Structures are given as C-alpha cells and as structure tokens.
Amino acid sequence: MEPRSGLGEVILVGGGPGDPDLLTIGGLRALRAADVVLYDHLAPLTCLDETKPGALLVDVGKLPRGSRTAQSDINSLLVQHARAGAMVVRFKGGDPFVLGRGSEEWLACAEAGIPVRVIPGVSSAIAGPELAGIPLTHRDYTRGVTFVTAHAQDHSEPDWAALAATGTTLVIYMGMSRLSSIQAGLRAAGLPAEMPAAVIERAASPDERVLVTSLGLLAREAQLGGYASPAVIVVGEVVALATVREAELRRCWARCA
C-alpha cells in the first residue's frame, strides 16, 4: 500500500455474528474502500474477499488459549496506519460496542487526534437467539433483556442476585468456561432449576449449534455436548419458545414431504 498524504481515518465496522449476509451495506462499502483492514476471527472472514487489490490485511485476533494480539498493540496499529494517511477499517464480529473493545479503540484514536467513524453491526447477542427461535422479549414473559459478560478484567463474578432480580432475559457473553459458576450463582439467587436456558454456539455460521435445556442441567449438558466458545448463553422463560418454533418447523416439513 502506498502511503497517502495527510491524515487518514479509522472506521470501526461491526461485521455481524458470522453470516456474510448480515454485514451492513455501509460495512461492505468501508471494506471495499479500505487501505488497511485489521480483523479478528469473529468477523465474517469471507467478506475480506471484497477488499481492493493491494489492501493490507492484518490478523489481530484473540483466540481462546491461542494466539493473541494485545489490545494496546491493536490501538497502536490503528493510529500508526491512519497517521500514514491510510483509510483503516477495524473489522470486528458482532457490534463493536456491545461487550467488545470498540470503545477502547475509539478512545485511543480520538486521544491521538485520529478521525474515527463507527458503522454498527448486528450483535450476536440478538441475532444468535433470534436465529435459534428465541425472542429476547415477549410481552407474556418479560419486558426486557440484560446483556452481561461473565469475564471481567478483575476476574470478579457478576452480581447474579441483582441480575436475577431484574426478571429480564439474561444474555451472557464469554461464559462457556464458567458455566458451572453461572449456574450456581443464578440458582443461589433464586432462579429455579426448571428455568429454560440455552447455549448458541457459532451463531449464524454453518457450524451453528443450539442447546435448549434448563438452568439446572445447563453446565452438565453443555459439557457432554462439547459446547465451547464463541457462544452466547440465554437464561429466561422466552427460551421455551424455541421448542415451539422447532415443533412448528417439523409440522411444516411434514406437510411439505
């Protein structure tokens, strides 16, 4: 890539949960125009085929128990390439600001005087359950939804009692390695063992798998099934609607057979 004169810019692009069809038109346009793309493994990687000849593609993923690029290094690369005059796309899975580090990257660029734009993406926390037949809200079951990460920088546990008391659907990020403690925390907070729960693994990808179970069986059945990250966990009465959808699909298939 030939450096351009003047200051470049950074565009934070949410790539959606995995299916290339869920990338926004704005995100696609940004990828096609980019001089440099910093991407991670949760973004829909086939979309990188849309980049222009000569674009620099840089893998800055953070694989669980695998290779990792420090967040400080990602921030430095964004600033470095933009200062060289490049149009830089930070291509992330889901939405950059929903329990991701988009805000950290935006702040690093802003503090360095780099112009930043944001193109929101479809969050896996919403798309994953929806594609599995789980509406996150339903007026007969709950009036809200709460997003929370089970992974904190200080390794502390979320306040499960406060979360359970909201009466909302819980969507839990980064919790697959902590399923037993999540289950124990929510049970201790008063949620019944029969409370419907689900795991959606690799949502919106050809490898998507869905486990619909109960809170009391969640950790055991996920372990037996070999469910692993990336995945979102859903706990709430609305999860039971997934079985209604599955039954309806089976009736449709039977009529069409």
Residue pairs with C-beta under 8 A, 6 or more apart in sequence:
1 35
1 36
1 54
1 55
1 56
1 86
3 84
3 85
3 86
4 35
4 84
4 85
4 86
5 85
6 85
7 82
7 83
7 85
7 113
7 114
7 115
8 35
8 81
8 82
8 83
8 84
8 85
8 86
8 87
8 88
8 114
9 82
9 87
9 88
9 114
9 115
9 116
9 117
10 78
10 82
10 88
10 89
10 90
10 105
10 109
10 114
10 115
10 116
10 117
11 30
11 34
11 87
11 88
11 89
11 90
11 116
11 117
11 118
11 119
12 90
12 92
12 96
12 102
12 105
12 106
12 116
12 117
12 118
12 119
13 26
13 27
13 30
13 31
13 89
13 90
13 91
13 92
13 96
13 119
13 121
14 24
14 27
14 92
14 93
14 94
14 95
14 96
14 102
14 119
14 120
14 121
14 122
14 123
15 23
15 27
15 42
15 43
15 44
15 47
15 91
15 92
15 93
15 94
15 121
16 22
16 23
16 24
16 27
16 44
16 93
16 94
16 121
16 122
16 124
16 127
16 204
17 93
17 94
17 122
17 123
17 124
17 127
17 128
17 203
17 204
17 205
18 42
18 44
18 93
18 124
18 202
18 203
18 204
18 205
18 208
19 44
19 204
19 205
20 44
20 46
20 47
22 44
22 121
22 122
22 127
22 204
23 44
23 47
23 121
24 119
24 120
24 121
24 122
26 119
27 47
27 119
27 121
28 47
28 50
30 89
30 119
31 37
31 47
31 48
31 50
31 51
31 89
31 91
32 50
32 51
32 52
33 52
33 87
34 51
34 52
34 55
34 87
34 88
34 89
35 55
35 56
35 81
35 86
35 87
35 88
36 55
36 56
36 57
36 58
36 81
36 86
36 87
36 88
36 89
37 48
37 51
37 55
37 56
37 57
37 58
37 88
37 89
37 91
38 58
38 60
38 74
38 77
38 78
38 88
38 89
38 90
38 91
39 45
39 48
39 57
39 58
39 59
39 60
39 61
39 90
39 91
39 92
40 59
40 60
40 61
40 62
40 91
40 92
40 93
41 59
41 61
41 63
41 93
42 61
42 92
42 93
42 94
42 230
43 91
43 92
43 93
44 93
47 91
48 57
48 91
51 57
56 81
56 86
58 77
59 69
60 69
60 73
60 74
60 77
61 67
61 68
61 69
62 68
62 69
64 229
71 101
71 104
74 90
74 105
75 104
75 105
75 108
75 109
78 88
78 90
78 105
78 108
78 109
78 114
79 108
79 109
79 112
79 114
81 88
82 88
82 109
82 114
82 115
83 112
83 114
90 96
90 102
90 105
92 100
92 102
92 121
93 100
93 121
93 124
93 230
94 100
94 121
94 122
94 123
94 124
94 125
95 102
95 120
95 121
95 122
95 123
96 102
96 103
96 105
96 106
96 118
96 120
96 121
97 103
97 118
97 120
98 123
98 125
98 147
99 125
99 147
99 148
99 149
99 173
99 174
102 118
106 116
106 118
109 115
109 116
110 116
124 203
124 204
124 230
124 232
125 147
125 171
125 173
125 232
126 136
127 203
127 204
128 200
128 203
128 204
128 232
129 135
129 136
129 171
129 198
129 200
129 232
129 234
130 136
131 200
131 203
131 204
131 208
132 198
132 200
132 203
132 210
132 212
132 242
133 241
133 242
133 244
133 245
133 246
134 198
134 200
134 234
134 238
134 239
134 241
134 242
135 238
135 241
136 145
136 169
136 171
136 234
136 238
137 143
137 144
137 145
137 169
137 238
138 238
138 241
141 169
141 236
141 237
141 238
141 241
142 167
142 168
142 169
142 236
142 237
142 238
143 167
143 168
144 166
144 167
144 168
144 169
145 168
145 169
145 170
145 171
146 163
146 166
146 168
146 169
146 170
146 171
147 171
147 173
148 158
148 163
148 170
148 171
148 172
148 173
149 158
149 172
149 173
149 174
149 175
150 157
150 158
150 172
150 173
150 174
150 175
150 178
150 181
150 182
151 173
151 174
151 175
151 178
152 158
157 181
157 185
158 185
160 182
160 185
160 186
160 188
160 189
161 185
161 188
161 189
161 190
163 170
163 186
163 189
164 170
164 186
164 189
164 190
164 191
165 189
168 236
169 234
169 235
169 236
169 237
169 238
170 186
170 233
170 234
170 235
170 236
171 232
171 233
171 234
172 182
172 232
172 233
172 234
172 235
173 232
174 229
175 182
175 233
176 199
176 222
176 227
176 228
176 229
176 231
176 233
177 229
179 218
179 219
179 222
179 223
179 233
180 219
182 218
182 219
182 233
183 215
183 216
183 218
183 219
186 195
186 215
186 235
187 193
187 215
187 216
191 215
191 235
192 215
192 216
193 214
193 215
193 216
193 217
194 214
194 215
194 216
195 214
195 215
195 216
195 235
195 236
195 237
196 212
196 213
196 214
196 215
196 235
196 236
196 237
196 238
196 239
196 240
197 212
197 213
197 214
197 215
197 218
197 233
197 234
197 235
197 239
198 210
198 211
198 212
198 213
198 233
198 234
198 235
198 239
198 242
199 210
199 211
199 213
199 218
199 222
199 227
199 231
199 232
199 233
199 234
200 208
200 209
200 210
200 231
200 232
200 234
201 207
201 208
201 209
201 210
201 211
201 227
201 228
201 230
201 231
202 208
202 209
202 230
202 231
203 231
203 232
209 225
209 227
210 242
211 221
211 222
211 225
211 227
212 239
212 242
212 243
213 221
213 222
215 235
218 233
218 235
